[in-house]
Amino acid sequence: GGCSVEDVQQVLTRLEARRKFLTKELDTVSGLMAKLAGANMSEDRSAVAQVIDAAINIFTSSVDDYPAVGLAPWTMEKPKKKK
C-alpha cells in the first residue's frame, strides 16, 4: 500500500504553490497593517480610508486573482473512522 512517488510529488508541488501564494498574501497583509498603523497616527484621515479600502479588497470575493492550481484530489481534513 501507500502512495506512489509521483502522487507524493504532485502533492508537494501543489503545497509549494499554495505556500507561495499564502506567503505573498501574508506579506500584503503585513504591509497593510504597517501602513494602517502609520496612517492612524497621522492627522490625514483620508490615508486611513485608503488603507482600509485596500484591506477590504483583500478579504472580498470580488477580487479573484488566485492562482489556478486546479482541483485537489485530497483535503486537509482528518479521515473519518469507519465503524
N, C-alpha and C positions, 0 to 999 in steps of 0.2 A: 504494500500500500504506500501511500504518500503521494506527494506532488512531483511532477516531472521538473527537471531543471528549467525547461522553457516556461512552464507555468509560474514558477517562482520568479524567474527573470522578468516576466510580464508584470507581476505584482510589484516587484521592485521598481520597475520603470514607471508605473502609474503612481506609486507612492512618491517617487522623486519629483514627478511633475506636480503633484499636489503640494509637496513640501516647498517647492519653488514658488508656487502661487501663493501659499499661505505666508511665506517669508516676505514676499512683495507686499501683501496686504498688511502684515504687521508693521512693516516699515512705513507704509502710508498712514496707518492709524497712529503710530508713534509720532510721526511728523506733524499730523493734525493736532495731536494733544499738546505738543510743544508750541505750535502756533497759537492754539487757543489759550494756553496759559499766558503766553506773552501778550496777546491781544487783550486778554481780560484785565491785565494790569495797566493798559493804556487808556487814555481818555476817549479814543476813537472807537465808538461802539459799532461803527459800520464794519470795522475789521473783524469784530467778534461775529457779526452776522455772516460775513463771507466765509469764515472758518466753519461755522455751524452748517451753512449750506453745503459746503464740501463734505462734511461728515455725514450729512443726511444722504448725499448721493452714494456714499459707500454702502449704506445699510438699506437702500431701497431696491426693489426688484426691477425698477425701470431701467437701471443700468445693468446690462447683461453682457459684460465683456470677459466672462470667464473662459478659460481655455477649453477647447473641445477635446476632451480626453476620452470620449466615448462612454459607453455603459460599462460598469464594473461587474464582473460575474461574481463578486463577493461583497460582503458588507463587513462593517467593523463590529457588528453585534455578536454576542456570545451565542453559540449554537444552543438550541433548546434541547433539553434532555428528553430522550424517548422514554415513554412509560412502559 
